[in-house]
Amino acid sequence: MRAVIAIAVALVTVGFTSSDLPRFRLAATDKAPRAGGWVQMAPSVSPFSVAVTRDGKLIYDLDITVHDLPPVSYLGAYTGYQAWLATPNLDVVRKLGAVRNDSTLHVVADWNKFTVIVSAEPVKTGQKWSGAIVLVGRSPSSLMQNFADHPFYNTGTPF
């Protein structure tokens, strides 16, 4: 029985569930170490089976669910949490919408590789996050790329 429980815990931890839809974990940063979340991915449906952009990229329906976010005021002069979608190089960023504990944000992504970022933000947000980043997750396809030398992942200094 212990082996079955251990395998179930391991499968849930890496994102495999009884449904066939892939998902990836939103990992906490040191700003909110107890927070977490998941992004569930499903190919968008169309009359032609799978939806794609004009240039042939798959379109995904994403369900973003977060939990254990601290009250946003604990992090500073912020009023809410915001989800963002970014390319792997973080050169293109899209605002997805507000997120709250134990609620699901339904959005669409039309990139094959992407990063989901959740940040604490002031009332008015710009085109990119400006507040404290609390959760980060990368699509499974983006894990094929090395980010070790990207400034976002090494405190701003390239190797």
FENDA-V535667 format. One record per backbone hydrogen bond with DSSP energy under -1.0 kcal/mol. CO is the residue of the C=O (numbers start at 1). NH is the residue of the N-H. If there is no record, write none. Layout:
BEGIN
CO|NH + CO|NH
END
This chain:
BEGIN
1|5 + 2|6 + 3|7 + 4|8 + 5|9 + 6|10 + 7|11 + 8|12 + 9|13 + 10|14 + 11|16 + 22|41 + 24|39 + 27|136 + 29|32 + 32|35 + 36|67 + 37|26 + 38|65 + 39|24 + 40|63 + 42|61 + 44|51 + 46|49 + 48|50 + 51|59 + 53|56 + 57|53 + 59|44 + 60|109 + 61|42 + 62|107 + 63|40 + 64|105 + 65|38 + 66|102 + 67|36 + 71|74 + 72|75 + 76|78 + 80|121 + 81|99 + 82|119 + 83|96 + 83|97 + 84|117 + 85|94 + 86|115 + 87|90 + 92|87 + 94|85 + 97|83 + 100|103 + 105|64 + 107|62 + 109|60 + 114|139 + 115|86 + 116|137 + 117|84 + 118|134 + 118|135 + 119|82 + 121|79 + 121|80 + 132|120 + 134|29 + 135|118 + 136|27 + 137|116 + 139|142 + 141|144 + 142|145 + 147|150 + 150|153 + 151|156 + 154|157
END
